[in-house]
């Protein structure tokens, strides 16, 4: 699984769990959403550093690749 997919699923999962818990506690929906977003951000920042670094490395590798190769340029011409 690509690291950005795993990281996104973890972030959404943490948000959903916190949001559901706050909704069960009868907190207003917009306040529950804000609190869940902040808690999700903090939890991901503190506990999922390795996964976040893997996402950053994947993005850096994609940007480092050349935009096209000689074969693609010849076919496009």
N, CA, C, O and CB atoms as a CASP TS submission, in Angstrom:
PFRMAT TS
TARGET T0000
AUTHOR 0000-0000-0000
METHOD Language model
MODEL 1
PARENT N/A
ATOM      1  N   UNK     1       0.844  -1.170   0.000  1.00  0.00           N
ATOM      2  CA  UNK     1       0.000   0.000   0.000  1.00  0.00           C
ATOM      3  C   UNK     1       0.891   1.235   0.000  1.00  0.00           C
ATOM      4  O   UNK     1       1.906   1.290   0.694  1.00  0.00           O
ATOM      5  CB  UNK     1      -0.961  -0.003   1.215  1.00  0.00           C
ATOM      6  N   UNK     2       0.493   2.210  -0.783  1.00  0.00           N
ATOM      7  CA  UNK     2       1.273   3.437  -0.849  1.00  0.00           C
ATOM      8  C   UNK     2       1.181   4.170   0.491  1.00  0.00           C
ATOM      9  O   UNK     2       0.145   4.143   1.155  1.00  0.00           O
ATOM     10  CB  UNK     2       0.779   4.343  -2.010  1.00  0.00           C
ATOM     11  N   UNK     3       2.273   4.821   0.876  1.00  0.00           N
ATOM     12  CA  UNK     3       2.291   5.454   2.205  1.00  0.00           C
ATOM     13  C   UNK     3       1.252   6.564   2.360  1.00  0.00           C
ATOM     14  O   UNK     3       0.715   6.748   3.452  1.00  0.00           O
ATOM     15  CB  UNK     3       3.666   6.019   2.481  1.00  0.00           C
ATOM     16  N   UNK     4       0.962   7.298   1.306  1.00  0.00           N
ATOM     17  CA  UNK     4       0.003   8.388   1.457  1.00  0.00           C
ATOM     18  C   UNK     4      -1.418   7.864   1.647  1.00  0.00           C
ATOM     19  O   UNK     4      -2.245   8.522   2.278  1.00  0.00           O
ATOM     20  CB  UNK     4       0.060   9.308   0.244  1.00  0.00           C
ATOM     21  N   UNK     5      -1.703   6.678   1.101  1.00  0.00           N
ATOM     22  CA  UNK     5      -3.025   6.084   1.316  1.00  0.00           C
ATOM     23  C   UNK     5      -3.161   5.646   2.772  1.00  0.00           C
ATOM     24  O   UNK     5      -4.179   5.907   3.413  1.00  0.00           O
ATOM     25  CB  UNK     5      -3.253   4.880   0.360  1.00  0.00           C
ATOM     26  N   UNK     6      -2.132   4.981   3.287  1.00  0.00           N
ATOM     27  CA  UNK     6      -2.162   4.531   4.680  1.00  0.00           C
ATOM     28  C   UNK     6      -2.260   5.723   5.633  1.00  0.00           C
ATOM     29  O   UNK     6      -3.035   5.688   6.588  1.00  0.00           O
ATOM     30  CB  UNK     6      -0.911   3.694   5.002  1.00  0.00           C
ATOM     31  N   UNK     7      -1.488   6.763   5.382  1.00  0.00           N
ATOM     32  CA  UNK     7      -1.501   7.945   6.243  1.00  0.00           C
ATOM     33  C   UNK     7      -2.869   8.620   6.207  1.00  0.00           C
ATOM     34  O   UNK     7      -3.384   9.042   7.243  1.00  0.00           O
ATOM     35  CB  UNK     7      -0.407   8.937   5.814  1.00  0.00           C
ATOM     36  N   UNK     8      -3.454   8.720   5.023  1.00  0.00           N
ATOM     37  CA  UNK     8      -4.775   9.339   4.902  1.00  0.00           C
ATOM     38  C   UNK     8      -5.834   8.524   5.628  1.00  0.00           C
ATOM     39  O   UNK     8      -6.705   9.086   6.292  1.00  0.00           O
ATOM     40  CB  UNK     8      -5.158   9.498   3.431  1.00  0.00           C
ATOM     41  N   UNK     9      -5.765   7.196   5.506  1.00  0.00           N
ATOM     42  CA  UNK     9      -6.734   6.352   6.203  1.00  0.00           C
ATOM     43  C   UNK     9      -6.598   6.464   7.716  1.00  0.00           C
ATOM     44  O   UNK     9      -7.598   6.466   8.434  1.00  0.00           O
ATOM     45  CB  UNK     9      -6.567   4.902   5.776  1.00  0.00           C
ATOM     46  N   UNK    10      -5.365   6.557   8.200  1.00  0.00           N
ATOM     47  CA  UNK    10      -5.146   6.714   9.642  1.00  0.00           C
ATOM     48  C   UNK    10      -5.719   8.044  10.116  1.00  0.00           C
ATOM     49  O   UNK    10      -6.402   8.098  11.138  1.00  0.00           O
ATOM     50  CB  UNK    10      -3.637   6.626   9.984  1.00  0.00           C
ATOM     51  N   UNK    11      -5.444   9.114   9.381  1.00  0.00           N
ATOM     52  CA  UNK    11      -5.956  10.429   9.775  1.00  0.00           C
ATOM     53  C   UNK    11      -7.473  10.474   9.774  1.00  0.00           C
ATOM     54  O   UNK    11      -8.081  10.995  10.709  1.00  0.00           O
ATOM     55  CB  UNK    11      -5.416  11.500   8.849  1.00  0.00           C
ATOM     56  N   UNK    12      -8.089   9.930   8.726  1.00  0.00           N
ATOM     57  CA  UNK    12      -9.547   9.918   8.647  1.00  0.00           C
ATOM     58  C   UNK    12     -10.126   9.027   9.748  1.00  0.00           C
ATOM     59  O   UNK    12     -11.156   9.356  10.337  1.00  0.00           O
ATOM     60  CB  UNK    12     -10.013   9.431   7.254  1.00  0.00           C
ATOM     61  N   UNK    13      -9.468   7.906  10.024  1.00  0.00           N
ATOM     62  CA  UNK    13      -9.936   7.017  11.079  1.00  0.00           C
ATOM     63  C   UNK    13      -9.916   7.667  12.447  1.00  0.00           C
ATOM     64  O   UNK    13     -10.872   7.540  13.212  1.00  0.00           O
ATOM     65  CB  UNK    13      -9.103   5.776  11.105  1.00  0.00           C
ATOM     66  N   UNK    14      -8.833   8.363  12.760  1.00  0.00           N
ATOM     67  CA  UNK    14      -8.742   9.049  14.056  1.00  0.00           C
ATOM     68  C   UNK    14      -9.817  10.128  14.143  1.00  0.00           C
ATOM     69  O   UNK    14     -10.475  10.274  15.173  1.00  0.00           O
ATOM     70  CB  UNK    14      -7.330   9.672  14.258  1.00  0.00           C
ATOM     71  N   UNK    15      -9.992  10.880  13.059  1.00  0.00           N
ATOM     72  CA  UNK    15     -11.030  11.913  13.038  1.00  0.00           C
ATOM     73  C   UNK    15     -12.407  11.294  13.276  1.00  0.00           C
ATOM     74  O   UNK    15     -13.189  11.801  14.081  1.00  0.00           O
ATOM     75  CB  UNK    15     -11.011  12.672  11.695  1.00  0.00           C
ATOM     76  N   UNK    16     -12.701  10.198  12.574  1.00  0.00           N
ATOM     77  CA  UNK    16     -14.017   9.569  12.679  1.00  0.00           C
ATOM     78  C   UNK    16     -14.288   9.044  14.088  1.00  0.00           C
ATOM     79  O   UNK    16     -15.394   9.198  14.605  1.00  0.00           O
ATOM     80  CB  UNK    16     -14.135   8.433  11.673  1.00  0.00           C
ATOM     81  N   UNK    17     -13.294   8.430  14.706  1.00  0.00           N
ATOM     82  CA  UNK    17     -13.473   7.896  16.062  1.00  0.00           C
ATOM     83  C   UNK    17     -13.732   9.020  17.059  1.00  0.00           C
ATOM     84  O   UNK    17     -14.644   8.927  17.880  1.00  0.00           O
ATOM     85  CB  UNK    17     -12.234   7.085  16.491  1.00  0.00           C
ATOM     86  N   UNK    18     -12.939  10.072  16.989  1.00  0.00           N
ATOM     87  CA  UNK    18     -13.110  11.184  17.918  1.00  0.00           C
ATOM     88  C   UNK    18     -14.440  11.892  17.652  1.00  0.00           C
ATOM     89  O   UNK    18     -15.149  12.253  18.591  1.00  0.00           O
ATOM     90  CB  UNK    18     -11.932  12.180  17.798  1.00  0.00           C
ATOM     91  N   UNK    19     -14.775  12.088  16.391  1.00  0.00           N
ATOM     92  CA  UNK    19     -16.034  12.748  16.049  1.00  0.00           C
ATOM     93  C   UNK    19     -17.230  11.942  16.548  1.00  0.00           C
ATOM     94  O   UNK    19     -18.168  12.503  17.115  1.00  0.00           O
ATOM     95  CB  UNK    19     -16.135  12.955  14.533  1.00  0.00           C
ATOM     96  N   UNK    20     -17.197  10.630  16.338  1.00  0.00           N
ATOM     97  CA  UNK    20     -18.289   9.771  16.795  1.00  0.00           C
ATOM     98  C   UNK    20     -18.415   9.800  18.319  1.00  0.00           C
ATOM     99  O   UNK    20     -19.521   9.849  18.857  1.00  0.00           O
ATOM    100  CB  UNK    20     -18.072   8.331  16.312  1.00  0.00           C
ATOM    101  N   UNK    21     -17.277   9.769  19.008  1.00  0.00           N
ATOM    102  CA  UNK    21     -17.316   9.814  20.477  1.00  0.00           C
ATOM    103  C   UNK    21     -17.910  11.133  20.969  1.00  0.00           C
ATOM    104  O   UNK    21     -18.685  11.149  21.925  1.00  0.00           O
ATOM    105  CB  UNK    21     -15.901   9.625  21.059  1.00  0.00           C
ATOM    106  N   UNK    22     -17.552  12.221  20.323  1.00  0.00           N
ATOM    107  CA  UNK    22     -18.087  13.517  20.730  1.00  0.00           C
ATOM    108  C   UNK    22     -19.569  13.641  20.395  1.00  0.00           C
ATOM    109  O   UNK    22     -20.327  14.252  21.148  1.00  0.00           O
ATOM    110  CB  UNK    22     -17.307  14.641  20.062  1.00  0.00           C
ATOM    111  N   UNK    23     -19.983  13.067  19.274  1.00  0.00           N
ATOM    112  CA  UNK    23     -21.405  13.107  18.923  1.00  0.00           C
ATOM    113  C   UNK    23     -22.221  12.277  19.908  1.00  0.00           C
ATOM    114  O   UNK    23     -23.340  12.653  20.257  1.00  0.00           O
ATOM    115  CB  UNK    23     -21.625  12.596  17.485  1.00  0.00           C
ATOM    116  N   UNK    24     -21.669  11.152  20.359  1.00  0.00           N
ATOM    117  CA  UNK    24     -22.354  10.345  21.374  1.00  0.00           C
ATOM    118  C   UNK    24     -22.440  11.074  22.714  1.00  0.00           C
ATOM    119  O   UNK    24     -23.335  10.813  23.518  1.00  0.00           O
ATOM    120  CB  UNK    24     -21.636   9.009  21.557  1.00  0.00           C
ATOM    121  N   UNK    25     -21.504  11.986  22.943  1.00  0.00           N
ATOM    122  CA  UNK    25     -21.507  12.774  24.172  1.00  0.00           C
ATOM    123  C   UNK    25     -22.369  14.028  24.038  1.00  0.00           C
ATOM    124  O   UNK    25     -22.330  14.907  24.899  1.00  0.00           O
ATOM    125  CB  UNK    25     -20.083  13.161  24.549  1.00  0.00           C
ATOM    126  N   UNK    26     -23.146  14.109  22.957  1.00  0.00           N
ATOM    127  CA  UNK    26     -24.079  15.228  22.695  1.00  0.00           C
ATOM    128  C   UNK    26     -23.380  16.582  22.584  1.00  0.00           C
ATOM    129  O   UNK    26     -23.865  17.583  23.113  1.00  0.00           O
ATOM    130  CB  UNK    26     -25.122  15.300  23.798  1.00  0.00           C
ATOM    131  N   UNK    27     -22.240  16.608  21.894  1.00  0.00           N
ATOM    132  CA  UNK    27     -21.558  17.864  21.595  1.00  0.00           C
ATOM    133  C   UNK    27     -22.109  18.366  20.259  1.00  0.00           C
ATOM    134  O   UNK    27     -22.401  17.562  19.373  1.00  0.00           O
ATOM    135  CB  UNK    27     -19.982  17.678  21.545  1.00  0.00           C
ATOM    136  N   UNK    28     -22.251  19.658  20.106  1.00  0.00           N
ATOM    137  CA  UNK    28     -22.730  20.245  18.859  1.00  0.00           C
ATOM    138  C   UNK    28     -21.854  19.757  17.709  1.00  0.00           C
ATOM    139  O   UNK    28     -20.638  19.639  17.857  1.00  0.00           O
ATOM    140  CB  UNK    28     -22.727  21.800  18.935  1.00  0.00           C
ATOM    141  N   UNK    29     -22.478  19.470  16.551  1.00  0.00           N
ATOM    142  CA  UNK    29     -21.758  18.817  15.453  1.00  0.00           C
ATOM    143  C   UNK    29     -20.578  19.634  14.957  1.00  0.00           C
ATOM    144  O   UNK    29     -19.526  19.068  14.659  1.00  0.00           O
ATOM    145  CB  UNK    29     -22.699  18.552  14.306  1.00  0.00           C
ATOM    146  N   UNK    30     -20.724  20.956  14.859  1.00  0.00           N
ATOM    147  CA  UNK    30     -19.623  21.753  14.322  1.00  0.00           C
ATOM    148  C   UNK    30     -18.468  21.830  15.323  1.00  0.00           C
ATOM    149  O   UNK    30     -17.301  21.850  14.931  1.00  0.00           O
ATOM    150  CB  UNK    30     -20.112  23.169  13.961  1.00  0.00           C
ATOM    151  N   UNK    31     -18.796  21.874  16.606  1.00  0.00           N
ATOM    152  CA  UNK    31     -17.745  21.880  17.623  1.00  0.00           C
ATOM    153  C   UNK    31     -17.048  20.520  17.682  1.00  0.00           C
ATOM    154  O   UNK    31     -15.832  20.441  17.859  1.00  0.00           O
ATOM    155  CB  UNK    31     -18.330  22.241  19.004  1.00  0.00           C
ATOM    156  N   UNK    32     -17.835  19.454  17.532  1.00  0.00           N
ATOM    157  CA  UNK    32     -17.258  18.110  17.501  1.00  0.00           C
ATOM    158  C   UNK    32     -16.322  17.949  16.299  1.00  0.00           C
ATOM    159  O   UNK    32     -15.274  17.314  16.410  1.00  0.00           O
ATOM    160  CB  UNK    32     -18.376  17.046  17.455  1.00  0.00           C
ATOM    161  N   UNK    33     -16.696  18.520  15.157  1.00  0.00           N
ATOM    162  CA  UNK    33     -15.845  18.433  13.969  1.00  0.00           C
ATOM    163  C   UNK    33     -14.533  19.187  14.165  1.00  0.00           C
ATOM    164  O   UNK    33     -13.472  18.700  13.775  1.00  0.00           O
ATOM    165  CB  UNK    33     -16.583  18.982  12.747  1.00  0.00           C
ATOM    166  N   UNK    34     -14.601  20.360  14.762  1.00  0.00           N
ATOM    167  CA  UNK    34     -13.384  21.149  15.000  1.00  0.00           C
ATOM    168  C   UNK    34     -12.475  20.434  15.994  1.00  0.00           C
ATOM    169  O   UNK    34     -11.268  20.332  15.773  1.00  0.00           O
ATOM    170  CB  UNK    34     -13.740  22.562  15.523  1.00  0.00           C
ATOM    171  N   UNK    35     -13.045  19.946  17.075  1.00  0.00           N
ATOM    172  CA  UNK    35     -12.245  19.245  18.083  1.00  0.00           C
ATOM    173  C   UNK    35     -11.643  17.975  17.496  1.00  0.00           C
ATOM    174  O   UNK    35     -10.477  17.671  17.750  1.00  0.00           O
ATOM    175  CB  UNK    35     -13.102  18.906  19.319  1.00  0.00           C
ATOM    176  N   UNK    36     -12.425  17.225  16.710  1.00  0.00           N
ATOM    177  CA  UNK    36     -11.917  15.997  16.098  1.00  0.00           C
ATOM    178  C   UNK    36     -10.789  16.302  15.112  1.00  0.00           C
ATOM    179  O   UNK    36      -9.826  15.541  15.024  1.00  0.00           O
ATOM    180  CB  UNK    36     -13.053  15.244  15.385  1.00  0.00           C
ATOM    181  N   UNK    37     -10.896  17.399  14.376  1.00  0.00           N
ATOM    182  CA  UNK    37      -9.827  17.764  13.436  1.00  0.00           C
ATOM    183  C   UNK    37      -8.541  18.109  14.178  1.00  0.00           C
ATOM    184  O   UNK    37      -7.456  17.696  13.768  1.00  0.00           O
ATOM    185  CB  UNK    37     -10.262  18.951  12.560  1.00  0.00           C
ATOM    186  N   UNK    38      -8.655  18.854  15.250  1.00  0.00           N
ATOM    187  CA  UNK    38      -7.468  19.235  16.021  1.00  0.00           C
ATOM    188  C   UNK    38      -6.841  18.012  16.689  1.00  0.00           C
ATOM    189  O   UNK    38      -5.621  17.846  16.671  1.00  0.00           O
ATOM    190  CB  UNK    38      -7.830  20.294  17.082  1.00  0.00           C
ATOM    191  N   UNK    39      -7.675  17.163  17.276  1.00  0.00           N
ATOM    192  CA  UNK    39      -7.165  15.950  17.922  1.00  0.00           C
ATOM    193  C   UNK    39      -6.523  15.037  16.881  1.00  0.00           C
ATOM    194  O   UNK    39      -5.456  14.475  17.126  1.00  0.00           O
ATOM    195  CB  UNK    39      -8.302  15.204  18.670  1.00  0.00           C
ATOM    196  N   UNK    40      -7.163  14.886  15.722  1.00  0.00           N
ATOM    197  CA  UNK    40      -6.588  14.063  14.654  1.00  0.00           C
ATOM    198  C   UNK    40      -5.243  14.581  14.188  1.00  0.00           C
ATOM    199  O   UNK    40      -4.320  13.800  13.956  1.00  0.00           O
ATOM    200  CB  UNK    40      -7.534  13.997  13.481  1.00  0.00           C
ATOM    201  N   UNK    41      -5.126  15.888  14.051  1.00  0.00           N
ATOM    202  CA  UNK    41      -3.850  16.489  13.659  1.00  0.00           C
ATOM    203  C   UNK    41      -2.781  16.224  14.709  1.00  0.00           C
ATOM    204  O   UNK    41      -1.663  15.833  14.372  1.00  0.00           O
ATOM    205  CB  UNK    41      -4.010  17.997  13.440  1.00  0.00           C
ATOM    206  N   UNK    42      -3.110  16.433  15.962  1.00  0.00           N
ATOM    207  CA  UNK    42      -2.135  16.239  17.040  1.00  0.00           C
ATOM    208  C   UNK    42      -1.705  14.781  17.165  1.00  0.00           C
ATOM    209  O   UNK    42      -0.519  14.491  17.325  1.00  0.00           O
ATOM    210  CB  UNK    42      -2.715  16.718  18.365  1.00  0.00           C
ATOM    211  N   UNK    43      -2.664  13.871  17.092  1.00  0.00           N
ATOM    212  CA  UNK    43      -2.337  12.446  17.202  1.00  0.00           C
ATOM    213  C   UNK    43      -1.457  12.011  16.035  1.00  0.00           C
ATOM    214  O   UNK    43      -0.484  11.283  16.231  1.00  0.00           O
ATOM    215  CB  UNK    43      -3.625  11.593  17.248  1.00  0.00           C
ATOM    216  N   UNK    44      -1.788  12.446  14.835  1.00  0.00           N
ATOM    217  CA  UNK    44      -0.987  12.075  13.668  1.00  0.00           C
ATOM    218  C   UNK    44       0.421  12.668  13.761  1.00  0.00           C
ATOM    219  O   UNK    44       1.400  12.019  13.392  1.00  0.00           O
ATOM    220  CB  UNK    44      -1.676  12.543  12.373  1.00  0.00           C
ATOM    221  N   UNK    45       0.514  13.890  14.250  1.00  0.00           N
ATOM    222  CA  UNK    45       1.820  14.539  14.356  1.00  0.00           C
ATOM    223  C   UNK    45       2.700  13.858  15.398  1.00  0.00           C
ATOM    224  O   UNK    45       3.901  13.693  15.184  1.00  0.00           O
ATOM    225  CB  UNK    45       1.649  16.014  14.704  1.00  0.00           C
ATOM    226  N   UNK    46       2.113  13.464  16.517  1.00  0.00           N
ATOM    227  CA  UNK    46       2.891  12.887  17.607  1.00  0.00           C
ATOM    228  C   UNK    46       3.222  11.414  17.362  1.00  0.00           C
ATOM    229  O   UNK    46       4.360  10.994  17.569  1.00  0.00           O
ATOM    230  CB  UNK    46       2.136  13.034  18.914  1.00  0.00           C
ATOM    231  N   UNK    47       2.230  10.624  16.921  1.00  0.00           N
ATOM    232  CA  UNK    47       2.398   9.176  16.902  1.00  0.00           C
ATOM    233  C   UNK    47       2.709   8.571  15.539  1.00  0.00           C
ATOM    234  O   UNK    47       3.161   7.427  15.476  1.00  0.00           O
ATOM    235  CB  UNK    47       1.181   8.552  17.425  1.00  0.00           C
ATOM    236  N   UNK    48       2.488   9.283  14.464  1.00  0.00           N
ATOM    237  CA  UNK    48       2.674   8.701  13.135  1.00  0.00           C
ATOM    238  C   UNK    48       3.759   9.403  12.333  1.00  0.00           C
ATOM    239  O   UNK    48       3.592   9.657  11.140  1.00  0.00           O
ATOM    240  CB  UNK    48       1.378   8.744  12.370  1.00  0.00           C
ATOM    241  N   UNK    49       4.863   9.713  12.987  1.00  0.00           N
ATOM    242  CA  UNK    49       5.972  10.407  12.338  1.00  0.00           C
ATOM    243  C   UNK    49       6.636   9.585  11.244  1.00  0.00           C
ATOM    244  O   UNK    49       6.998  10.121  10.196  1.00  0.00           O
ATOM    245  CB  UNK    49       6.997  10.790  13.361  1.00  0.00           C
ATOM    246  N   UNK    50       6.797   8.285  11.480  1.00  0.00           N
ATOM    247  CA  UNK    50       7.438   7.438  10.473  1.00  0.00           C
ATOM    248  C   UNK    50       6.595   7.355   9.210  1.00  0.00           C
ATOM    249  O   UNK    50       7.123   7.394   8.099  1.00  0.00           O
ATOM    250  CB  UNK    50       7.684   6.035  11.030  1.00  0.00           C
ATOM    251  N   UNK    51       5.301   7.242   9.382  1.00  0.00           N
ATOM    252  CA  UNK    51       4.407   7.178   8.230  1.00  0.00           C
ATOM    253  C   UNK    51       4.395   8.516   7.491  1.00  0.00           C
ATOM    254  O   UNK    51       4.370   8.546   6.261  1.00  0.00           O
ATOM    255  CB  UNK    51       2.980   6.796   8.672  1.00  0.00           C
ATOM    256  N   UNK    52       4.413   9.607   8.227  1.00  0.00           N
ATOM    257  CA  UNK    52       4.458  10.936   7.613  1.00  0.00           C
ATOM    258  C   UNK    52       5.762  11.137   6.840  1.00  0.00           C
ATOM    259  O   UNK    52       5.764  11.730   5.761  1.00  0.00           O
ATOM    260  CB  UNK    52       4.304  12.029   8.686  1.00  0.00           C
ATOM    261  N   UNK    53       6.872  10.642   7.396  1.00  0.00           N
ATOM    262  CA  UNK    53       8.154  10.734   6.706  1.00  0.00           C
ATOM    263  C   UNK    53       8.159   9.890   5.434  1.00  0.00           C
ATOM    264  O   UNK    53       8.751  10.286   4.430  1.00  0.00           O
ATOM    265  CB  UNK    53       9.287  10.294   7.632  1.00  0.00           C
ATOM    266  N   UNK    54       7.504   8.731   5.470  1.00  0.00           N
ATOM    267  CA  UNK    54       7.409   7.891   4.274  1.00  0.00           C
ATOM    268  C   UNK    54       6.624   8.602   3.184  1.00  0.00           C
ATOM    269  O   UNK    54       6.965   8.492   2.006  1.00  0.00           O
ATOM    270  CB  UNK    54       6.750   6.544   4.608  1.00  0.00           C
ATOM    271  N   UNK    55       5.582   9.328   3.558  1.00  0.00           N
ATOM    272  CA  UNK    55       4.809  10.100   2.579  1.00  0.00           C
ATOM    273  C   UNK    55       5.677  11.196   1.979  1.00  0.00           C
ATOM    274  O   UNK    55       5.659  11.411   0.767  1.00  0.00           O
ATOM    275  CB  UNK    55       3.544  10.710   3.231  1.00  0.00           C
ATOM    276  N   UNK    56       6.430  11.886   2.816  1.00  0.00           N
ATOM    277  CA  UNK    56       7.303  12.952   2.329  1.00  0.00           C
ATOM    278  C   UNK    56       8.368  12.415   1.385  1.00  0.00           C
ATOM    279  O   UNK    56       8.669  13.044   0.370  1.00  0.00           O
ATOM    280  CB  UNK    56       7.962  13.670   3.499  1.00  0.00           C
ATOM    281  N   UNK    57       8.943  11.257   1.706  1.00  0.00           N
ATOM    282  CA  UNK    57       9.947  10.657   0.819  1.00  0.00           C
ATOM    283  C   UNK    57       9.329  10.233  -0.510  1.00  0.00           C
ATOM    284  O   UNK    57       9.948  10.395  -1.562  1.00  0.00           O
ATOM    285  CB  UNK    57      10.606   9.450   1.497  1.00  0.00           C
ATOM    286  N   UNK    58       8.120   9.695  -0.470  1.00  0.00           N
ATOM    287  CA  UNK    58       7.439   9.303  -1.699  1.00  0.00           C
ATOM    288  C   UNK    58       7.189  10.509  -2.594  1.00  0.00           C
ATOM    289  O   UNK    58       7.374  10.431  -3.808  1.00  0.00           O
ATOM    290  CB  UNK    58       6.119   8.603  -1.378  1.00  0.00           C
ATOM    291  N   UNK    59       6.774  11.615  -2.005  1.00  0.00           N
ATOM    292  CA  UNK    59       6.541  12.837  -2.781  1.00  0.00           C
ATOM    293  C   UNK    59       7.851  13.361  -3.351  1.00  0.00           C
ATOM    294  O   UNK    59       7.895  13.786  -4.506  1.00  0.00           O
ATOM    295  CB  UNK    59       5.870  13.917  -1.910  1.00  0.00           C
ATOM    296  N   UNK    60       8.921  13.335  -2.555  1.00  0.00           N
ATOM    297  CA  UNK    60      10.222  13.808  -3.033  1.00  0.00           C
ATOM    298  C   UNK    60      10.743  12.943  -4.177  1.00  0.00           C
ATOM    299  O   UNK    60      11.326  13.462  -5.129  1.00  0.00           O
ATOM    300  CB  UNK    60      11.235  13.824  -1.887  1.00  0.00           C
ATOM    301  N   UNK    61      10.540  11.627  -4.091  1.00  0.00           N
ATOM    302  CA  UNK    61      10.977  10.743  -5.172  1.00  0.00           C
ATOM    303  C   UNK    61      10.202  11.004  -6.452  1.00  0.00           C
ATOM    304  O   UNK    61      10.770  10.972  -7.543  1.00  0.00           O
ATOM    305  CB  UNK    61      10.821   9.284  -4.760  1.00  0.00           C
ATOM    306  N   UNK    62       8.924  11.261  -6.325  1.00  0.00           N
ATOM    307  CA  UNK    62       8.117  11.559  -7.512  1.00  0.00           C
ATOM    308  C   UNK    62       8.561  12.862  -8.167  1.00  0.00           C
ATOM    309  O   UNK    62       8.602  12.962  -9.394  1.00  0.00           O
ATOM    310  CB  UNK    62       6.630  11.639  -7.142  1.00  0.00           C
ATOM    311  N   UNK    63       8.892  13.851  -7.356  1.00  0.00           N
ATOM    312  CA  UNK    63       9.323  15.138  -7.925  1.00  0.00           C
ATOM    313  C   UNK    63      10.721  15.048  -8.533  1.00  0.00           C
ATOM    314  O   UNK    63      11.052  15.820  -9.432  1.00  0.00           O
ATOM    315  CB  UNK    63       9.297  16.228  -6.848  1.00  0.00           C
ATOM    316  N   UNK    64      11.543  14.117  -8.053  1.00  0.00           N
ATOM    317  CA  UNK    64      12.910  13.985  -8.540  1.00  0.00           C
ATOM    318  C   UNK    64      12.970  13.272  -9.889  1.00  0.00           C
ATOM    319  O   UNK    64      13.942  13.423 -10.629  1.00  0.00           O
ATOM    320  CB  UNK    64      13.751  13.238  -7.524  1.00  0.00           C
ATOM    321  N   UNK    65      11.939  12.501 -10.205  1.00  0.00           N
ATOM    322  CA  UNK    65      11.933  11.792 -11.483  1.00  0.00           C
ATOM    323  C   UNK    65      11.830  12.780 -12.634  1.00  0.00           C
ATOM    324  O   UNK    65      11.184  13.821 -12.515  1.00  0.00           O
ATOM    325  CB  UNK    65      10.773  10.781 -11.540  1.00  0.00           C
ATOM    326  N   UNK    66      12.474  12.447 -13.753  1.00  0.00           N
ATOM    327  CA  UNK    66      12.335  13.327 -14.919  1.00  0.00           C
ATOM    328  C   UNK    66      10.895  13.307 -15.435  1.00  0.00           C
ATOM    329  O   UNK    66      10.184  12.312 -15.295  1.00  0.00           O
ATOM    330  CB  UNK    66      13.314  12.900 -16.042  1.00  0.00           C
ATOM    331  N   UNK    67      10.487  14.410 -16.024  1.00  0.00           N
ATOM    332  CA  UNK    67       9.107  14.545 -16.494  1.00  0.00           C
ATOM    333  C   UNK    67       8.821  13.560 -17.624  1.00  0.00           C
ATOM    334  O   UNK    67       7.705  13.051 -17.727  1.00  0.00           O
ATOM    335  CB  UNK    67       8.836  15.985 -16.965  1.00  0.00           C
ATOM    336  N   UNK    68       9.782  13.291 -18.449  1.00  0.00           N
ATOM    337  CA  UNK    68       9.609  12.365 -19.558  1.00  0.00           C
ATOM    338  C   UNK    68      10.930  11.766 -19.948  1.00  0.00           C
ATOM    339  O   UNK    68      11.978  12.266 -19.541  1.00  0.00           O
ATOM    340  CB  UNK    68       8.974  13.056 -20.750  1.00  0.00           C
ATOM    341  N   UNK    69      10.908  10.708 -20.725  1.00  0.00           N
ATOM    342  CA  UNK    69      12.157  10.106 -21.178  1.00  0.00           C
ATOM    343  C   UNK    69      12.277  10.286 -22.683  1.00  0.00           C
ATOM    344  O   UNK    69      11.389  10.861 -23.312  1.00  0.00           O
ATOM    345  CB  UNK    69      12.226   8.602 -20.796  1.00  0.00           C
ATOM    346  N   UNK    70      13.364   9.803 -23.261  1.00  0.00           N
ATOM    347  CA  UNK    70      13.633   9.995 -24.683  1.00  0.00           C
ATOM    348  C   UNK    70      12.590   9.291 -25.546  1.00  0.00           C
ATOM    349  O   UNK    70      12.183   9.817 -26.582  1.00  0.00           O
ATOM    350  CB  UNK    70      15.031   9.484 -25.030  1.00  0.00           C
ATOM    351  N   UNK    71      12.162   8.121 -25.129  1.00  0.00           N
ATOM    352  CA  UNK    71      11.150   7.389 -25.916  1.00  0.00           C
ATOM    353  C   UNK    71       9.828   8.149 -25.965  1.00  0.00           C
ATOM    354  O   UNK    71       9.200   8.247 -27.019  1.00  0.00           O
ATOM    355  CB  UNK    71      10.920   5.985 -25.324  1.00  0.00           C
ATOM    356  N   UNK    72       9.420   8.673 -24.845  1.00  0.00           N
ATOM    357  CA  UNK    72       8.171   9.425 -24.810  1.00  0.00           C
ATOM    358  C   UNK    72       8.262  10.677 -25.660  1.00  0.00           C
ATOM    359  O   UNK    72       7.301  11.033 -26.341  1.00  0.00           O
ATOM    360  CB  UNK    72       7.810   9.793 -23.381  1.00  0.00           C
ATOM    361  N   UNK    73       9.407  11.351 -25.630  1.00  0.00           N
ATOM    362  CA  UNK    73       9.584  12.551 -26.443  1.00  0.00           C
ATOM    363  C   UNK    73       9.559  12.209 -27.922  1.00  0.00           C
ATOM    364  O   UNK    73       8.997  12.959 -28.720  1.00  0.00           O
ATOM    365  CB  UNK    73      10.895  13.253 -26.087  1.00  0.00           C
ATOM    366  N   UNK    74      10.165  11.077 -28.304  1.00  0.00           N
ATOM    367  CA  UNK    74      10.177  10.661 -29.716  1.00  0.00           C
ATOM    368  C   UNK    74       8.758  10.293 -30.169  1.00  0.00           C
ATOM    369  O   UNK    74       8.362  10.610 -31.291  1.00  0.00           O
ATOM    370  CB  UNK    74      11.144   9.452 -29.926  1.00  0.00           C
ATOM    371  N   UNK    75       8.005   9.633 -29.309  1.00  0.00           N
ATOM    372  CA  UNK    75       6.639   9.273 -29.682  1.00  0.00           C
ATOM    373  C   UNK    75       5.755  10.497 -29.799  1.00  0.00           C
ATOM    374  O   UNK    75       4.892  10.557 -30.675  1.00  0.00           O
ATOM    375  CB  UNK    75       6.050   8.309 -28.671  1.00  0.00           C
ATOM    376  N   UNK    76       5.959  11.477 -28.926  1.00  0.00           N
ATOM    377  CA  UNK    76       5.140  12.679 -28.978  1.00  0.00           C
ATOM    378  C   UNK    76       5.461  13.527 -30.216  1.00  0.00           C
ATOM    379  O   UNK    76       4.588  14.214 -30.746  1.00  0.00           O
ATOM    380  CB  UNK    76       5.343  13.504 -27.710  1.00  0.00           C
ATOM    381  N   UNK    77       6.708  13.473 -30.665  1.00  0.00           N
ATOM    382  CA  UNK    77       7.105  14.259 -31.848  1.00  0.00           C
ATOM    383  C   UNK    77       6.554  13.593 -33.072  1.00  0.00           C
ATOM    384  O   UNK    77       6.762  14.077 -34.184  1.00  0.00           O
ATOM    385  CB  UNK    77       8.647  14.402 -31.955  1.00  0.00           C
TER
END
